[in-house]
Amino acid sequence: MSNDLLTAHLLDVDGKSAGEVHLPQVFQTSLRLDIIQRAAIAQQSHAFQPQGRNLMAGKRTTAEGFGVGRGISRVPRIGGHGPLSGTAAFAPGTVSGRMAFPPVASKKIAKRINQKERRLALKSAIAATASDQVVRSRGHKFLEDRTLPLVVSNEVENLSKSSDAKRFLTSIGVWDDILRVRKSKRIKSGVRVHAVGPLVVVGDDKNARKALRNFEGVDVIRARDLSVEALAPGTHPGRLTIWSESAIKTVAERKW
């Protein structure tokens, strides 16, 4: 990519050069890791589920304080003459006791961010997809001779079969990144997880999502639905992104 001319190589679905495409000014935005992190966390917080505790949790006991003069601590203890007599209960720090400061469902967990900061974060995340150094430092793999950003013709939006999608990903030089995601699959806390793969940004999602859904780590998103979390998963910018020609046009026409 040339920063002076703001142009990028245009590829067809076979990975061959199809000319050049002019890039919008947003691709020259400086990288702001702090703003991207704030915006990504704010977006993630809207998916958090409020949680609280039963008001009687740890309090279902007959324990009472024995008072002073016995040479023992004054925590509530179970009375009587049973096997649990004298066992500390109810107080925080005791077995099955209540929590000192339990979470409450009324807590405001959704974080907010200024509109200008959110826009700057999105612009910065978009610009990061055009930096070879930032994308490779995130762990993505693609051909050395490919210059970023990867812009392809609108034919990618008409792909409808996984076999065609595989040929497309191979021809543009990002198939190694798909293999990297496959090798990263593992079980974590009983759930299968894997690394994040390429992001395909299209102007109109005709069949691309259907063709690419079988490849782990690959996501398809419309340009008008772009978010910081999609471009910078886990608050880390530089996701390997494949732009369609119409997606670039949509970004250029957007009012920033």
C-alpha positions, 0 to 999 in steps of 0.5 A: 500500500502506498501512503501517498496515493492511498491505493491498494492492489485489487485481486480477483478470486483467483488471486491475480491482479485486477488493477488498483483501488483507491482507499479512503482516508480512514486507512491513514488513521494513527494506531491508538491502542488505548482507545481501541481497548476501551471501545472493545471492552465497552462493546463486550460489557453489553453481553455480560449477564448480571449476576447476584446471590440469594439473599439467604445464602450462607444464613440458613443456620441457627448459629449465634455468638457464645459471647465472651469468657470462653477463650474462643473467638466471638464468631457465631457458632452452632449451639446444642449438643449435636456433632456440629455443636461449637462449629463456626457458621454464618460469618464470612470466612467460615465453612458455608458462611455468607459472603462479605460483599456478594455481587448484586444484580442491580450493579451497572456492568455495561460500560459507556464510551464517548461517541467520538472515541468509539468512532476513533477506535473503529477508524484506528482498528480499520487502519491497523488492518493495513499494517503488515507489522501489526497483523503479523505481530498478532500471529496471522500468517499470509504470503510474504509478497501480499501487501495489505490491505487485502482487497478483492473483487466483488466476486467473493460475495457470490461464492456459494460453495466451500470448495470455491471458498477454499480455492479463493483463500488459497489463491490470495495467500491466507490458507496458512492462517486457516491451518494455524487456526485448525492446529490451535483447537483445544478443549478449555473448561469443557468447551472447544476453542480455537484462535481467531482467523481472517475476517471477510468484509463484504458490501452485501452478504449474498452467499459468502457467509454460507461458503465460508462458514465451515472454516474455523476462525473465519468470520464474514461481516458487512461493511456497515456492521463493522465493529471494533470487536470484530476488527480487534478481537480481545482488544488486540488490533491487526486482525487479518482482514479481506476487503471486498471492493464494495466494502471499501466503497461503503467505508469511503461513503460513511460519514466519520 
